[in-house]
Amino acid sequence: MTHEYTAPGRLDAPAVEATEVPEPGAVTIVVPTFNESANVRRLLHQITESVPSRLPCEVVFVDDSTDDTPRVVEEAAKDCPFPVTVLHRDEPVGGLGGAVVEGMKAAGSDWIVVMDGDCQHPPSLVPELVATGERANAGLVVASRYIEGGSRAGLAGGYRIAVSRGATWLTKALFPRRLHGISDPMSGFFAIRRSDITAEALKPLGYKILLELAVRSRPRTVTEVPFVFQERFAGESKSTAAEGRRFLRHLAGLRTGSPLARMVVFGLIGLTGFVPNLAALWAMTQAGLHYLPAEIIANQFGVAWNFLLIEKLLFRERRAHRHWADRTVRFALLANANLVLRIPLIALLVGRFGLAVLPATALALVITFVLRFVGTEALVYLPRRSRRRTARSTA
């Protein structure tokens, strides 16, 4: 459930009404917050000092807090010369990235600027972000710490600097084409045209919403402006180990968006399954078990290992389509059928088509791998037909 409060601003404010055509160049500032009550009053003061005199604006806070942040925003908004809205979410779906998407849906302006609520992103740069986008006819303007004139000075300590640099390198290595021209894909400070957003296509997880936007719905021309990352005004950083794990899961989900990429990852996960398989086989044969039943039992260890990784890394977003027990049984049957099918297929290729044993085995491995991938995707992780028909009729 979402609770909404809007402070209308003073009578002389250049208010932006969502029901009207917004003034060209007007901006909605979207601020996702989680327990930032000590920062929001200062942030609104900074916005008041630097933005409304040059640019009509409204501010939308999307709040997932467990403290009194919404009340503090409501009190501080009374002194603002622009509309301020607080959307408080009882269920923080998608984390801070999900909050940004909610704010984008509520925006009433041509331009949307996303910034953090901890005062590390200078509001004085908001007019320049929009002006740069207008001049370049760009769909996305990123405030970057990694171009000339920018700085990551506000990052606290060498550890956070190393993590930030490592995450930036990793994302650019995984998405070289999509992130071309974006030097700082980890930035949480950017401006985007509302017409360049397909909110329904976004599946945010965690706080790196710019990466989600760039990969899933790459806007037209992208440009950058430098900015100096400020020190946090108050409170603690939300960059925890848990957020780091969510970020890695998000990367995996984005990278496996295409069928070919999913097949490659499926194969790599399958290769790792040899480790528990061989370890279990060695242990059972050392204990005196005959190698044939040991082979069959050991194969189940590899199947279980592969299933756990596929659930976590490859088909995480599709697990809700079937009960976990249903998925487990289907996956195990497909994995073991793969073994049963391979031997007669090799015999067919050798006896019927005259292939030598080694190329016949290699071809059989490729064929059964593709069949296993297609079967896993279609029979384990796609929605049931009744659900798909319900979804189409609802649409």
PAKOLMAR-560928 format. One record per residue (C-alpha): x, y, z; residue in one letter. Coordinates in steps of 0.02 Angstrom, whole numbers, plus 50000, padded with zeros to 5 digits. Layout:
BEGIN
XYZA...
END
This chain:
BEGIN
500005000050000M500605017649959T500165033050062H500295050049979E500495067550045Y500735083149938T501235100349997A500625112349861P501985125749884G501705144449896R500525153849781L501965161349682D502765144449653A502995138149474P501965122749513A501905108149392V500225099549385E500215081449325A498585084349231T499285098449124E500575098748986V502175102849082P503155118349040E504625114348923P506155110749027G505165108549189A505855095049303V505225082349428T506555077849556I506315059949617V507135055849783V507055037949850P507275037750039T507555024850174F507765032050349N508455048950293E507515059950417S509125068950467A509495073750286N507885078250197V507645095550275R509395100750218R509085093150046L507485102950021L508375118750077H509745115749948Q508455112749811I507545128649860T509155138649848E509755132149680S508335125549572V506655134949570P507385151749522S508085144249361R506895129749327L505085125549371P505125109949478C504195097849589E504965085349711V504325067649735V504985057849884F504655039149873V504925033050049D505235015550117D505755021650290S505425013950459T505805030450547D504925047450541D505605052850371T503865055650294P503345067150437R504975077050426V504735079250238V502945085250263E503505098250391E504975104350286A503895105250129A502845119350204K504295131350175D504625125949995C504105136649844P503695121149742F502565105949760P503275091849868V502485074549867T502845060049985V502375042549927L502655030650071H502715012250024R502224999050152D503074985750045E504744991349971P504644980749813V506264981849714G507174991749848G507745009449809L507695005549623G505855000749638G505555016949732A506315026749587V505155018049463V503645022749571E504245040749572G504465040849384M502675034949362K502075049249472A503135062549384A502215076849300G503645084749200S504575081949037D506205079249131W506475068049282I508035069949389V508445055649507V509545059349657M509905052049829D509185058949990G510825059650086D511455076150012C512905067849920Q512175073549753H512225092649736P510505099649686P511405114649609S511825103149463L509995099349422V509755114149303P511365109749211E510815091649189L509195097149108V510015110949005A511325098748940T509975086548891G509015100048798E510565106348706R511115088848654A509335082848621N509785068448735A508635056148821G509805052948968L511075064249054V512205055649182V513105064949320A514795056249316S516195055249444R517395048149314Y517545061449180I518605077149186E517955088749322G517135074649419G517705066849582S517215052549700R517905062349849A516365059049956G516615040149958L517135035650135A518725025350142G519775015050024G518624999950038Y517105009049967R518165016849830I518824999649781A517074992049782V516375006349677S517795005049551R517634986049543G515744986749517A515974999749379T517284989149290W516214973449305L514634981449235T515534989549090K516384972949049A514724963649050L513774976748948F515034985348833P513754990048701R512324995448813R513465005748926L514445013748784H514625032248823G514205030049009I515785031549114S514865029949281D513485016749268P513455015749459M512915033949473S511275037249562G511175055049496F510485057649321F509135066149217A508025056749095I506595061848981R504945054249033R504595049448851S506165038548852D505575027748997I504645011448977T504235008749160A503374992049129E504994984749058A505984988849214L506314975549346K507374984549476P508244975249615L509214985849739G509835003449715Y510725003849545K509255009949440I510345018549309L511065001749258L509304994749243E508755009349133L510285008449021A510174989748992V508304986348980R507725002248892S509255011348828R508695029348795P509165038748638R510705049848641T511625048848807V512765062548873T513675066049036E514125080549149V515455079749285P515015080749469F515925079949634V515215066549748F514915074749917Q515115067650091E513535061050172R512735074650280F512025063050415A511585044950445G512405029150381E512735022650206S511495010050135K512895001150041S512914985150143T513494967450104A511674962650076A511494976449946E513084970049865G512314952749848R510724960149776R511774969849652F512644953949593L510974945149574R510334960149476H511854959249361L511554940649332A509724943849290G510144957749168L511544947949084R510444932649057T509014942348978G509234934548804S508974915848766P510764914048700L511504921648858A510404910448966R511004895148869M512824899948895V512574902349082V511564886249089F513054877149012G514314885049130L513254880249279I513144862649210G515044861649202L515194866249386T514064851549426G515484839549386F516334844549551V514994838049672P514644823549553N516444817349552L516694820949737A515174810249782A515714796549661L517454795849740W516744795249917A515514781149879M516744770349783T518034772749921Q516704766650042A516544750549940G514954754149839L514924746649663H515294759749532Y513634757949437L512454762749580P513784775149638A513714783549465E511814784949475I511814792049651I513284803849618A512384810849467N510994816749584Q512244827249682F512724836149521G510894838349475V510494845949646A511994857749633W511474863349459N509674865849514F510164876949660L511274888049551L509994889149412I508654893949538E509744907649613K510634914549460L509664910549302L507794908949331F507584918549493R506194929549421E505214914449357R505164903849514R503434910049562A502634901349411H502724884149494R502874877149669H504674873049720W504284854349733A503534854349558D505084863149490R506264851149581T505434835349514V505324841949336R507144847549335F507754830849406A506764820849277L507454831249133L509244829949199A509164811049216N508264808949050A509754817748975N510854802849026L509604789848967V509434798148796L511294800648764R511804782248746I510484777148615P510804793548523L512664789548512I512234771948450A511084779448318L512404791748256L513724777948246V512654763748177G511474773348063R512504788248006F514244780448014G515054793148130L516574788448232A516304786448419V517134802648474L516224814648353P514604805048385A514824807448572T515214825948551A513694828648439L512584819048560A513204829948704L512764845748607V511044839248555I510564833348729T511224849448806F510124860148693V508624848848724L508934849748911R509044868748909F507464870648803V506544857948910G507074866449072T506504883549012E504864877248936A504344863849061L505054870249225V505094889249221Y503774895349098L502044899449169P500694886349153R499584888549001R498064892849106S499044907049187R499654913449020R497874913448952R497274922649108T498654935549087A498204938348904R496344939948939S496704952249081T497794962648965A
END
